[in-house]
Amino acid sequence: MTTFKSPLELYKILPQTNCRQCGLPSCLAFAAEVLKGGKRLDSCPHLSPNILDIHQSDRNSPTVLEQELNDSMDILQAQVADLDFQEAAKRSGGLVHNGKLLINCLGNKFEINDRGKVSSLCHTNPWFTVPLLNYVLKGKGTPPSGEWVSFRELPGGSEWNPLYRQRCEKPLKQLADKHPELFADLIDIFSGRQPQHHFDADIGVQLLPYPKLPLLICYWQPEEDLVSKLQIFYDITAGDNLPTEFVYRLGAGLVRMLEKISQRHTL
Ligand code: SF4
């Protein structure tokens, strides 16, 4: 549901670049489709979370992308049913216990049963669990090298970069701007650590979402005329262990988890 009365009214807040990333030929066509109910406003990857918050009243219900993720879960779960857990544990850095594959994600134990059902005491969402199943099914098990690269430098990263910037780095920077304690909490809640090397950022936190997929969040605080900046780096082997599309979805899942936590607690 949106707050617009006509396609033209909605068109005014769109980027008007006709880039087609929403799957429609123009921004005006997209506006008309949203008004008809065929598309959600957040199908345009170039709208900021603030604009979505203002104009999309049902942002907490599943988005089209989340629905697609839920749908893909059935296929992944069927593939897990055929998985050799011992081999998968060796590759993914997990272990097998009582017939379940245990994977340490962000310092929390995640269990995958032989029907592909993921459970954890930690708050989770399909943006996090679908990449996890892809990690255990498709990851090559390449050990991290210690060389950091940006998301754009991963295989196929430039294609996903606009969505990645919009749904991962931008909202995470906004959270960090608003909640300066975010990084201390990342260390406490998600077993993060402060690495020695962090690209001269004011703050750097290294997280381990999956055992062989580390990421490094770097934050530069605002200074006089300069606005703050945030960038997430990945080990150069990340593309071996998770297809880049799912590295993006994992990043978006983490941001959503942090947004939920920040709503419940004062970070
Ligand atoms: S993705 Fe956004 S900017 Fe691109 S055509 Fe669709 S509505 Fe316009």
Residues whose N, C-alpha, C, O or C-beta is under 5 A from the ligand:
A	BS01	SF4	L14 P15 Q16 T17 N18 C19 R20 Q21 C22 L24 S26 C27 F30 S43 C44 P45 H46
